[in-house]
Amino acid sequence: MLTELHISGLGVIQDAVIEPHPGLTVVTGETGAGKTMVVTALGLLTGGRGDAGRVRTGADRAVVEARIAGPLAAGPLRVLDAVGGTADEDGSVILVRSVGADGRSRAHIGGRSAPLSTLSEITDPLIVVHGQSEAISLLRGPAQRAVLDRFAGSDRDLTAYRAARSQWQAAVADLADRTSNARERAQREQMLRLGLDEIDKIDPKPAEDVELIAEVRRLENADALRAGAQAALDALTGEAMPDGANAVSLIQGARKVLESAGDERLETLAAQLHAVSAVLVDSASDLTGFLGELDADPERMESLLSRQSVLRGLTRRYGADVDAVLEWRGQAQAELQSLDSSDEALTQLRDRVGSLAEVVAGAATALTRRRRTAAKKLGEEATQELVHLAMGRATLLVNVTHRPAEAEAADAVRIGKSWVVAGADGVDHVEFAMVAHHGAPELPIAKGASGGELSRVMLALEVVLAASDPVATMVFDEVDAGVGGRAATEIGRRLAMLARDHQVIVVTHLAQVAAFADRHYLVDAGPGDAVGSSAVREVSGTQRELELARMLGGTDGVTARAHAADLLTAAVAKRKRSKTSTSRT
């Protein structure tokens, strides 16, 4: 989780350090003081867009530095290793994101420079930021499907479906190409077959051209080679040498002398000379064979030159050398199989498309079944959470329906008696809908929920998803917008519940929410609310009561402070009761 956040040169914050609590941390402050800059900083850390307008006036750059406690999970650890970053001795990792006044962004992971996309890869499993824009994203179908899949644990079914769909789509594309481009494919097939026939008729062997060159050069120099080889053979075994001496006889004579000396050391040397003698005899035999080959076939040169000419014809058309020609032949043979547009080949391919479509339909059905089972449960549990978030009369529904398709469509599969669209994420259309109160019409949340209600729906879903959500740190920007009183207290209690399993950071303007915090930070503007003088500091004890009193009524009088103290006491009591009821459950 996040153990330290250092912000400098960002918006109105010159320099600030926040050490979030493992549980619930709140950030408060006057409107315009810059408390949202904390959320902005975390957004930059998770790979958000860097805006030069966020850089503090007069600063060269804005820098956000975070320390993530270790050890990291397998996914982020692989990313760290990939960029060459290192963790500290305690296993923690430092992440840095900077945005220059010129708009240029940089990222560092574990002390090494890294692309922004890589920064997102390492933070996505660790931190999620929920602001107004994230709540608005819940209006889109893909985001709603992703929430449902998180709750359903659909990863395995979705992976199986995508693998089957990928094979099916490849077969469909192959069939379409073979049938729609028949003339071009036939021409290409004819050209490949002519080339293969020519190569097969000549039947070149690997590296044959290189061997031919060597042999031609040898025959061209036959006289000089013959003279040199004969001279060497005579030196080894020839009788024409003075006094009949030759290398083999001299070595053998020296060996016999050493063997007869009766000395162990000389006998060892004699054995070595015996081995040398054997090598000389073998060399003489090889020279004899070489001379025989030179004289074996006087017409060999003409045959070699003719073969070279034939091979050059191949290399002019199909490759730089014989090995490249053979490589072309292999590729052409493989391509011919894919170009086969015969009736038999098309029938086989149609059968394959049909069988793969059935596999896709089966995988899609399993995925739909899991989603629909989870959708009912998710809607019921989220509705129960809305009771505590000032939306007690509302009902959240998660609808999973199929997307109809025409039978002729390239991405259509048949499930039962219906044709449906088989998209990358399945055949389902997932839509979150809301019934505002009993008797009200069912409307998509895009039409039936206000901005504040969307934030609370998001919070309700996060509470429900908490047990299955792998993200360690959750950040909420004014999730309490548009509520107050008892509803605000319930939102604070819900955030505190969420903080039992996750690290939660909340920017809030409500004292009822702030009272539940394990750690409270105040973003405080300087004298006269001067731009650029905001500071971030932790408040506790009396200072925290003063801040809650300000949030309640804008004063620090005795009554307001007493109200703030009561609020803190009540929050502690509510948290204890929640823990007790949860443990009994």
C-alpha positions in Angstrom: 0.0 0.0 0.0 0.9 3.7 -0.2 3.1 4.7 2.8 4.3 8.1 1.7 3.2 10.7 -0.8 5.5 13.7 -1.5 4.0 16.6 -3.6 5.9 19.6 -4.9 5.1 22.4 -7.3 1.6 21.1 -8.0 -1.2 23.7 -8.2 -1.2 25.7 -5.0 0.9 23.2 -3.1 4.5 24.2 -2.9 5.8 21.2 -0.9 3.9 18.7 1.2 4.3 15.2 2.5 1.4 12.9 3.4 1.8 9.5 5.1 -1.5 7.8 4.6 -2.8 5.5 7.3 -3.3 1.8 6.3 -7.0 2.3 7.1 -9.0 5.5 6.4 -7.2 8.8 5.7 -9.2 12.0 5.0 -8.1 15.2 3.4 -10.1 18.4 4.2 -9.7 22.1 3.7 -11.5 25.3 2.6 -12.9 25.5 -0.9 -10.0 26.5 -3.2 -7.3 25.6 -0.7 -6.1 22.8 -2.9 -7.2 19.6 -1.3 -8.2 18.1 -4.7 -4.5 18.4 -5.6 -3.9 15.3 -3.5 -6.3 13.4 -5.8 -4.6 15.0 -8.8 -1.2 13.9 -7.6 -2.4 10.3 -7.2 -4.0 10.5 -10.7 -0.6 11.5 -12.1 1.0 8.7 -10.3 -1.4 6.2 -11.9 -0.5 7.5 -15.4 -3.1 10.2 -15.8 -2.7 13.0 -18.3 -0.1 15.5 -17.3 -1.3 19.1 -17.8 1.2 21.9 -17.7 -1.5 24.1 -16.3 -1.2 22.1 -13.0 2.3 23.2 -12.5 2.7 25.8 -9.7 3.2 29.3 -10.9 6.9 30.0 -11.0 8.0 26.4 -10.7 9.9 24.5 -13.4 7.9 21.3 -12.8 5.4 19.5 -10.6 6.7 16.3 -9.0 4.8 13.6 -7.3 6.8 10.9 -5.4 5.3 7.9 -3.7 6.6 5.1 -1.7 4.8 1.8 -2.1 5.3 -0.7 0.7 6.6 -4.1 -0.3 6.9 -6.8 -1.1 5.2 -6.3 -4.5 2.8 -8.8 -6.0 4.0 -10.8 -9.0 2.6 -8.5 -11.7 4.1 -5.2 -10.5 7.3 -7.0 -9.6 7.7 -8.2 -13.2 7.2 -4.6 -14.4 9.9 -3.4 -11.9 12.3 -6.0 -13.1 11.6 -5.2 -16.8 12.6 -1.5 -16.4 15.7 -2.4 -14.3 14.3 -0.7 -11.2 15.3 -1.8 -7.7 13.4 -2.0 -4.4 14.7 -0.7 -1.1 16.0 -3.0 1.6 12.5 -3.2 3.2 11.0 -4.2 -0.2 9.3 -0.8 -0.8 9.5 0.9 -4.2 9.6 4.6 -5.0 7.6 5.9 -7.9 8.1 9.4 -9.4 6.0 11.3 -11.9 7.0 14.8 -13.0 5.3 17.3 -15.3 7.3 20.2 -16.7 6.1 23.7 -17.2 6.5 22.9 -20.9 4.0 20.0 -20.6 6.6 17.2 -20.9 6.1 14.3 -18.5 8.6 11.8 -17.1 8.3 8.7 -14.9 10.7 6.8 -12.8 10.2 3.4 -11.1 12.7 2.1 -8.5 15.2 4.7 -9.5 15.1 4.0 -13.3 13.4 6.0 -16.0 10.3 4.3 -17.5 7.6 5.1 -20.0 4.3 6.5 -18.6 2.5 3.3 -19.8 4.8 1.3 -17.7 4.0 3.4 -14.7 0.3 2.6 -15.2 1.1 -1.1 -15.4 2.7 -1.0 -12.0 0.1 1.2 -10.3 -3.1 -0.2 -11.8 -3.1 -3.3 -9.6 -2.2 -1.1 -6.6 -4.2 2.2 -6.7 -7.6 3.2 -8.1 -8.8 6.8 -8.1 -12.5 7.5 -8.0 -13.4 11.1 -8.9 -16.3 12.7 -10.7 -14.9 11.5 -14.0 -14.5 8.0 -12.8 -18.1 8.0 -11.6 -19.2 9.3 -15.0 -17.3 6.4 -16.6 -19.8 4.1 -14.8 -22.3 5.4 -17.3 -20.6 3.5 -20.1 -21.4 -0.1 -20.9 -17.8 -1.4 -20.9 -17.2 0.0 -17.4 -20.4 -1.6 -16.2 -19.4 -4.9 -17.7 -16.0 -4.6 -16.1 -17.5 -4.0 -12.6 -19.8 -7.1 -13.0 -16.9 -9.2 -14.1 -14.9 -8.1 -11.1 -17.7 -9.2 -8.9 -18.4 -12.4 -10.8 -14.7 -13.4 -11.0 -15.1 -14.1 -14.7 -11.5 -14.0 -15.6 -11.1 -17.7 -16.4 -14.4 -17.9 -18.4 -13.6 -14.7 -20.3 -10.1 -15.9 -21.2 -11.5 -19.2 -22.5 -14.1 -17.3 -24.6 -11.5 -14.9 -26.0 -9.2 -17.8 -27.0 -12.0 -19.7 -28.8 -13.2 -16.5 -30.5 -9.7 -15.7 -31.7 -9.4 -19.1 -33.5 -12.9 -18.8 -34.9 -12.4 -15.3 -36.2 -9.1 -16.3 -37.9 -10.9 -19.2 -39.6 -13.7 -16.9 -40.7 -11.2 -14.4 -42.2 -9.4 -17.2 -44.0 -12.6 -18.5 -45.5 -13.7 -15.0 -46.6 -10.3 -14.4 -48.2 -10.3 -17.7 -50.1 -13.7 -17.1 -51.5 -13.6 -13.4 -52.2 -10.1 -13.3 -53.8 -10.3 -16.5 -55.8 -8.8 -15.1 -59.0 -5.8 -13.4 -57.3 -5.2 -16.5 -55.2 -5.3 -18.7 -58.3 -2.7 -16.5 -60.1 -0.5 -16.6 -57.0 -0.9 -20.3 -56.7 0.1 -20.8 -60.3 3.2 -18.7 -59.9 4.3 -20.6 -56.8 3.8 -24.0 -58.4 5.8 -23.0 -61.4 8.6 -21.9 -59.1 8.4 -25.1 -57.0 8.4 -27.3 -60.2 11.6 -25.5 -61.4 13.4 -25.9 -58.1 12.4 -29.5 -57.7 13.5 -30.4 -61.2 17.0 -29.0 -60.5 17.0 -30.3 -56.9 19.7 -28.1 -55.4 21.4 -29.3 -52.2 22.1 -27.1 -49.1 25.3 -25.1 -49.7 25.9 -26.8 -53.1 26.9 -23.5 -54.8 29.6 -22.9 -52.2 31.0 -26.5 -52.7 31.0 -26.1 -56.4 33.0 -22.9 -56.3 35.6 -24.6 -54.1 35.8 -27.6 -56.5 36.0 -25.5 -59.6 38.9 -23.5 -58.1 40.7 -26.7 -57.3 40.4 -28.1 -60.8 41.4 -24.8 -62.3 44.7 -25.1 -60.4 45.0 -28.8 -61.0 48.6 -28.7 -62.3 49.9 -26.6 -59.4 48.0 -28.7 -56.9 49.2 -31.9 -58.4 52.8 -30.8 -58.3 52.5 -29.6 -54.7 50.7 -32.7 -53.5 53.2 -35.0 -55.3 56.2 -33.2 -53.7 54.6 -33.5 -50.3 53.9 -37.2 -50.9 57.5 -37.8 -52.0 58.8 -36.1 -48.9 56.7 -38.4 -46.8 57.2 -41.7 -48.6 59.0 -41.2 -51.9 62.0 -43.2 -53.0 63.4 -40.3 -55.1 64.7 -38.6 -52.0 68.5 -38.5 -51.4 69.8 -41.8 -49.9 66.2 -43.1 -50.0 65.4 -41.0 -47.0 61.8 -39.8 -46.3 59.9 -38.4 -43.4 58.1 -41.7 -42.5 61.3 -43.8 -42.6 63.3 -41.2 -40.6 60.7 -41.1 -37.9 60.4 -44.8 -37.7 64.2 -45.1 -37.5 64.3 -42.6 -34.6 61.6 -44.5 -32.8 63.5 -47.8 -33.0 66.7 -46.2 -31.6 64.8 -44.8 -28.6 63.0 -48.1 -28.0 66.4 -49.9 -27.8 68.0 -47.5 -25.4 66.3 -49.1 -22.4 65.4 -45.8 -20.7 61.8 -45.2 -19.5 61.8 -41.6 -20.5 63.1 -42.3 -24.0 60.6 -45.1 -24.4 57.8 -42.5 -23.7 59.3 -40.4 -26.5 59.4 -43.4 -28.7 55.7 -44.0 -28.2 55.0 -40.4 -29.2 57.1 -40.8 -32.4 55.0 -43.9 -33.2 51.9 -41.8 -33.0 53.6 -39.2 -35.3 54.5 -41.9 -37.7 50.8 -43.1 -37.9 49.7 -39.5 -38.7 52.3 -39.2 -41.4 51.1 -42.5 -43.0 47.5 -41.3 -42.9 48.5 -38.0 -44.5 50.3 -39.8 -47.2 47.2 -41.9 -47.9 45.1 -38.7 -48.1 47.5 -37.2 -50.6 47.4 -40.3 -52.7 43.6 -40.1 -52.8 43.7 -36.4 -53.6 46.0 -37.0 -56.6 43.7 -39.8 -57.7 40.7 -37.5 -57.7 42.5 -34.9 -59.8 43.2 -37.5 -62.5 39.9 -39.4 -62.2 37.6 -37.4 -64.6 39.1 -35.0 -67.1 35.5 -33.8 -68.1 34.6 -33.0 -64.5 35.3 -29.2 -65.0 32.7 -29.0 -67.8 30.1 -30.7 -65.7 30.7 -28.4 -62.7 30.5 -25.3 -64.8 27.2 -26.4 -66.3 25.8 -27.1 -62.8 26.9 -23.7 -61.6 25.1 -22.0 -64.5 21.9 -23.9 -63.7 22.1 -22.9 -60.0 22.7 -19.2 -60.9 19.4 -19.2 -62.8 17.7 -20.2 -59.6 19.5 -17.7 -57.4 18.6 -14.9 -59.9 14.9 -15.6 -59.4 14.4 -17.0 -55.9 17.3 -16.0 -53.6 20.8 -14.7 -53.1 22.2 -18.2 -52.8 21.1 -21.8 -52.9 20.2 -21.8 -49.2 17.9 -18.8 -49.8 16.3 -20.7 -52.7 15.6 -23.6 -50.5 14.1 -21.3 -47.9 11.9 -19.8 -50.5 10.7 -23.3 -51.5 9.7 -24.0 -47.9 7.8 -20.8 -47.6 6.1 -21.3 -51.0 5.0 -24.8 -50.0 3.4 -23.4 -46.7 1.7 -20.6 -48.6 0.3 -23.0 -51.2 -1.6 -24.8 -48.4 -3.2 -21.5 -47.3 -4.0 -20.6 -50.9 -5.8 -23.9 -51.7 -9.3 -22.8 -53.0 -10.4 -26.1 -54.2 -14.0 -27.3 -53.4 -12.6 -29.9 -51.0 -10.4 -27.3 -49.1 -13.3 -24.8 -48.9 -15.6 -27.5 -47.6 -13.1 -28.5 -44.9 -12.6 -24.9 -43.9 -16.4 -24.2 -43.7 -16.7 -27.3 -41.4 -13.9 -25.9 -39.3 -15.6 -22.5 -39.0 -18.8 -24.2 -38.0 -17.2 -26.3 -35.3 -15.2 -23.4 -33.9 -18.4 -21.3 -33.8 -20.0 -24.0 -31.6 -17.0 -23.8 -29.3 -17.4 -20.0 -29.1 -21.1 -20.3 -28.4 -20.4 -22.8 -25.6 -17.8 -20.5 -24.0 -20.1 -17.5 -24.4 -23.0 -19.4 -22.7 -20.8 -20.3 -19.7 -19.7 -16.7 -19.4 -23.3 -15.4 -19.6 -24.5 -17.9 -17.0 -21.8 -16.7 -14.6 -22.6 -13.1 -15.3 -26.3 -13.4 -14.8 -25.9 -15.3 -11.5 -23.5 -12.6 -10.3 -25.7 -9.7 -11.6 -28.7 -10.7 -9.4 -26.5 -10.9 -6.3 -24.6 -7.7 -7.1 -27.8 -5.7 -7.6 -29.2 -7.0 -4.3 -26.1 -6.3 -2.3 -25.6 -2.8 -3.8 -29.2 -1.9 -3.2 -28.7 -2.8 0.5 -25.7 -0.5 0.6 -27.7 2.4 -1.0 -30.1 2.2 2.0 -27.2 3.6 4.1 -26.3 6.2 1.5 -29.4 8.4 1.5 -30.9 6.4 -1.4 -33.0 4.0 0.7 -35.9 3.9 -1.8 -33.7 3.2 -4.8 -33.1 -0.2 -6.3 -30.1 -1.0 -8.4 -30.5 -3.6 -11.1 -27.8 -5.2 -13.2 -29.3 -6.4 -16.5 -27.4 -8.9 -18.7 -28.9 -9.3 -22.2 -27.7 -10.7 -25.5 -26.9 -8.4 -28.4 -28.9 -9.6 -31.4 -27.2 -10.0 -34.8 -28.0 -10.9 -38.4 -27.1 -14.5 -39.3 -24.9 -13.4 -42.1 -22.8 -11.1 -39.9 -19.1 -12.0 -39.6 -19.2 -11.8 -35.8 -22.5 -13.7 -35.3 -22.9 -17.0 -33.5 -26.0 -19.0 -32.8 -27.0 -19.6 -29.2 -30.2 -21.6 -29.0 -32.5 -20.2 -31.7 -31.1 -16.7 -31.8 -28.1 -15.1 -33.5 -26.1 -12.9 -31.3 -23.0 -10.6 -31.7 -19.8 -12.3 -30.4 -17.7 -9.3 -29.4 -14.3 -9.3 -27.7 -15.9 -9.4 -24.2 -18.7 -11.9 -24.9 -22.2 -11.9 -26.3 -23.7 -9.9 -23.4 -24.8 -6.3 -23.0 -24.5 -5.3 -19.4 -26.5 -2.3 -18.2 -26.9 -0.8 -14.7 -30.4 0.5 -14.2 -32.1 2.1 -11.2 -35.6 2.3 -9.9 -35.7 5.6 -7.9 -38.7 4.4 -5.7 -41.5 2.0 -5.7 -43.7 2.5 -8.8 -41.0 4.5 -10.6 -39.9 3.3 -14.0 -36.7 1.4 -14.5 -34.1 3.7 -16.1 -30.4 3.3 -17.0 -28.3 5.1 -14.4 -27.2 7.4 -17.1 -30.7 8.8 -17.2 -32.0 8.0 -13.7 -29.1 9.1 -11.4 -27.7 12.5 -10.7 -23.9 13.2 -10.3 -24.1 12.9 -6.5 -26.1 9.7 -6.8 -23.6 8.3 -9.2 -20.8 8.8 -6.7 -22.8 7.0 -4.1 -23.6 4.1 -6.4 -19.9 3.9 -7.1 -19.2 3.8 -3.3 -21.9 1.2 -2.8 -20.4 -1.0 -5.5 -16.9 -0.6 -4.0 -18.1 -1.7 -0.6 -19.7 -4.8 -2.2 -16.6 -5.5 -4.3 -14.2 -5.0 -1.4 -13.8 -8.6 -0.6 -12.9 -9.6 -4.2 -11.1 -6.4 -5.3 -7.3 -6.9 -5.6 -6.5 -3.1 -5.5 -4.9 -2.2 -2.2 -5.4 1.6 -2.2 -8.7 3.3 -3.1 -9.0 7.1 -3.5 -12.3 8.9 -3.4 -12.8 12.6 -4.4 -15.8 14.1 -2.7 -17.9 10.9 -2.9 -20.2 12.6 -0.4 -21.2 15.4 -2.8 -24.8 16.4 -2.5 -25.6 14.8 0.9 -25.5 15.7 4.5 -26.8 14.9 8.0 -27.5 11.3 8.7 -26.7 10.2 5.2 -23.2 11.8 5.5 -22.6 9.8 8.7 -23.5 6.6 7.0 -21.2 7.4 4.1 -18.4 7.9 6.6 -19.2 4.6 8.3 -19.3 2.8 4.9 -15.9 4.2 4.0 -14.6 3.1 7.4 -15.9 -0.4 6.6 -14.2 -0.4 3.3 -10.9 0.6 5.1 -10.9 -2.7 7.0 -9.7 -4.5 3.8 -8.2 -1.6 1.8 -6.3 1.5 2.3 -8.8 4.3 1.7 -8.0 8.0 1.0 -10.9 10.4 0.8 -11.1 14.1 0.0 -14.2 15.4 1.7 -16.0 18.6 2.8 -18.2 16.8 5.4 -17.3 16.6 9.1 -19.5 13.5 9.4 -17.2 11.7 7.0 -14.0 13.1 8.3 -14.8 12.0 11.9 -14.4 8.4 10.9 -10.8 8.8 9.8 -7.8 7.0 11.2 -5.7 9.9 10.1 -6.7 13.5 9.2 -4.8 15.9 6.9 -5.7 19.5 6.5 -4.9 21.5 3.4 -4.5 25.0 4.7 -4.3 28.2 2.6 -1.8 30.8 3.7 -2.6 34.3 5.0 -5.3 36.0 3.0 -5.8 32.8 1.0 -2.9 33.7 -1.2 -2.5 31.6 -4.2 0.5 29.2 -3.8 0.7 29.2 -0.1 -1.3 26.1 0.7 0.3 23.6 3.1 -0.7 20.1 4.1 -0.4 19.1 7.7 -1.8 16.3 9.9 -4.3 17.4 12.6 -5.1 15.5 15.7 -6.5 16.1 19.1 -7.6 19.7 19.6 -6.5 20.8 16.1 -8.7 18.1 14.6 -11.7 19.2 16.7 -11.1 22.8 15.5 -11.1 21.6 11.8 -14.3 19.6 12.3 -15.9 22.6 14.0 -15.0 24.7 11.0 -16.5 22.1 8.7 -19.7 22.0 10.7 -20.4 25.7 11.0 -17.5 27.7 9.9 -16.6 28.8 13.5 -14.4 27.5 16.3 -16.8 28.5 19.2 -17.5 26.4 22.2 -20.7 25.0 20.8 -19.2 24.1 17.5 -16.2 22.4 19.2 -18.5 20.5 21.5 -20.5 19.3 18.5 -17.2 18.2 16.8 -16.1 16.3 19.9 -19.5 14.6 20.0 -19.1 13.7 16.4 -15.7 12.1 17.0 -17.1 10.1 19.9 -20.1 8.9 17.9 -17.9 7.9 15.0 -15.7 5.8 17.3 -18.7 4.1 18.8 -20.3 3.4 15.3 -17.0 1.9 14.2 -16.9 -0.4 17.2 -20.5 -1.5 16.7 -19.8 -2.2 13.0 -16.8 -4.4 13.9 -18.8 -6.3 16.5 -21.7 -7.0 14.2 -19.3 -8.0 11.4 -17.4 -10.4 13.6 -20.7 -12.0 14.8 -21.8 -12.4 11.2 
